[in-house]
């Protein structure tokens, strides 16, 4: 420690390379941390947008689920003659995601581009699983009307040029009805 302190306080100019090296290391650490936060902000924003789109799909089912709730059930069913028939609305989640995130469709992907025309991120492979609650089961937390979804996200990493691979991750969300009273 004393040697470093002596080098830094030396007036001969020998500390100049050390100061440049320390500054470059700090710049690299700062840019790495900045890139990490950029990736996390994009992933969080996409997850929130998918969650909003899925909640909208759940809300699209309100008219069918209401009948079940009113009758003491919580599933998406419609009365048909003497029986109940399952009635689910899968909605248009991709259209909602395109609107929320400002995406465009390119070769099977939904892509967000920067103002310079570079790809900021792309999403694909949306999977939606609607689990309808069984008829006449009552209010049990493990058998409610729920929608699970997953989507693939790819964000190009801009640290180190083309040396690092893009960040790819599967984002999962879930939404469902919960009785308020």
CORDA-V662042 format. One record per residue. N is the residue number from 1. RES is the residue in one letter. BURIAL is 1 if it has 24 or more other ideal C-beta (glycine too) atoms within 12 Angstrom, else 0. D_FIRST is the distance of its C-alpha to the first C-alpha in whole Angstrom. Layout:
n: {N & N}
res: {RES & RES}
burial: {BURIAL & BURIAL}
d_first: {D_FIRST & D_FIRST}
This chain:
n: {1 & 2 & 3 & 4 & 5 & 6 & 7 & 8 & 9 & 10 & 11 & 12 & 13 & 14 & 15 & 16 & 17 & 18 & 19 & 20 & 21 & 22 & 23 & 24 & 25 & 26 & 27 & 28 & 29 & 30 & 31 & 32 & 33 & 34 & 35 & 36 & 37 & 38 & 39 & 40 & 41 & 42 & 43 & 44 & 45 & 46 & 47 & 48 & 49 & 50 & 51 & 52 & 53 & 54 & 55 & 56 & 57 & 58 & 59 & 60 & 61 & 62 & 63 & 64 & 65 & 66 & 67 & 68 & 69 & 70 & 71 & 72 & 73 & 74 & 75 & 76 & 77 & 78 & 79 & 80 & 81 & 82 & 83 & 84 & 85 & 86 & 87 & 88 & 89 & 90 & 91 & 92 & 93 & 94 & 95 & 96 & 97 & 98 & 99 & 100 & 101 & 102 & 103 & 104 & 105 & 106 & 107 & 108 & 109 & 110 & 111 & 112 & 113 & 114 & 115 & 116 & 117 & 118 & 119 & 120 & 121 & 122 & 123 & 124 & 125 & 126 & 127 & 128 & 129 & 130 & 131 & 132 & 133 & 134 & 135 & 136 & 137 & 138 & 139 & 140 & 141 & 142 & 143 & 144 & 145 & 146 & 147 & 148 & 149 & 150 & 151 & 152 & 153 & 154 & 155 & 156 & 157 & 158 & 159 & 160 & 161 & 162 & 163 & 164 & 165 & 166 & 167 & 168 & 169 & 170 & 171 & 172 & 173 & 174 & 175 & 176 & 177 & 178 & 179 & 180 & 181}
res: {X & X & X & X & X & X & X & X & X & X & X & X & X & X & X & X & X & X & X & X & X & X & X & X & X & X & X & X & X & X & X & X & X & X & X & X & X & X & X & X & X & X & X & X & X & X & X & X & X & X & X & X & X & X & X & X & X & X & X & X & X & X & X & X & X & X & X & X & X & X & X & X & X & X & X & X & X & X & X & X & X & X & X & X & X & X & X & X & X & X & X & X & X & X & X & X & X & X & X & X & X & X & X & X & X & X & X & X & X & X & X & X & X & X & X & X & X & X & X & X & X & X & X & X & X & X & X & X & X & X & X & X & X & X & X & X & X & X & X & X & X & X & X & X & X & X & X & X & X & X & X & X & X & X & X & X & X & X & X & X & X & X & X & X & X & X & X & X & X & X & X & X & X & X & X & X & X & X & X & X & X}
burial: {0 & 0 & 0 & 0 & 0 & 0 & 0 & 0 & 0 & 0 & 0 & 0 & 0 & 0 & 0 & 0 & 0 & 0 & 0 & 0 & 0 & 0 & 0 & 0 & 0 & 0 & 0 & 0 & 0 & 0 & 0 & 0 & 0 & 0 & 0 & 0 & 0 & 0 & 1 & 0 & 0 & 1 & 1 & 0 & 1 & 1 & 1 & 0 & 1 & 1 & 1 & 1 & 1 & 1 & 1 & 1 & 1 & 1 & 0 & 1 & 1 & 0 & 0 & 1 & 1 & 0 & 1 & 1 & 1 & 0 & 0 & 0 & 1 & 1 & 1 & 1 & 1 & 1 & 0 & 0 & 0 & 0 & 0 & 0 & 0 & 1 & 1 & 1 & 1 & 1 & 1 & 0 & 1 & 1 & 0 & 1 & 1 & 0 & 0 & 1 & 1 & 0 & 1 & 0 & 0 & 0 & 0 & 0 & 1 & 1 & 1 & 1 & 0 & 0 & 0 & 0 & 0 & 0 & 1 & 1 & 1 & 1 & 1 & 1 & 0 & 1 & 0 & 1 & 0 & 1 & 1 & 1 & 1 & 0 & 1 & 0 & 0 & 0 & 0 & 0 & 0 & 0 & 0 & 1 & 1 & 1 & 1 & 0 & 1 & 1 & 1 & 1 & 1 & 1 & 1 & 1 & 1 & 1 & 1 & 0 & 0 & 0 & 0 & 0 & 0 & 0 & 1 & 0 & 0 & 0 & 1 & 0 & 1 & 1 & 1 & 1 & 1 & 0 & 0 & 0 & 0}
d_first: {0 & 4 & 5 & 5 & 6 & 9 & 10 & 11 & 12 & 14 & 18 & 19 & 19 & 17 & 14 & 17 & 17 & 14 & 15 & 18 & 17 & 15 & 18 & 20 & 19 & 19 & 23 & 23 & 22 & 24 & 27 & 27 & 27 & 30 & 32 & 31 & 33 & 35 & 37 & 37 & 39 & 41 & 42 & 42 & 44 & 47 & 47 & 48 & 50 & 52 & 52 & 54 & 56 & 57 & 58 & 60 & 62 & 62 & 63 & 66 & 67 & 68 & 72 & 72 & 70 & 71 & 75 & 73 & 71 & 75 & 76 & 74 & 72 & 69 & 69 & 70 & 74 & 77 & 81 & 83 & 86 & 86 & 83 & 79 & 78 & 74 & 73 & 69 & 68 & 65 & 64 & 63 & 59 & 58 & 60 & 58 & 55 & 56 & 57 & 54 & 51 & 53 & 53 & 56 & 57 & 56 & 58 & 57 & 54 & 54 & 51 & 49 & 48 & 46 & 48 & 47 & 49 & 46 & 46 & 44 & 45 & 48 & 50 & 53 & 55 & 55 & 57 & 59 & 60 & 62 & 63 & 66 & 67 & 70 & 73 & 74 & 71 & 70 & 67 & 65 & 61 & 61 & 64 & 63 & 64 & 60 & 59 & 56 & 55 & 52 & 51 & 49 & 46 & 44 & 42 & 40 & 37 & 36 & 32 & 32 & 35 & 38 & 35 & 35 & 38 & 40 & 39 & 43 & 43 & 46 & 47 & 49 & 51 & 53 & 56 & 59 & 62 & 61 & 64 & 63 & 66}
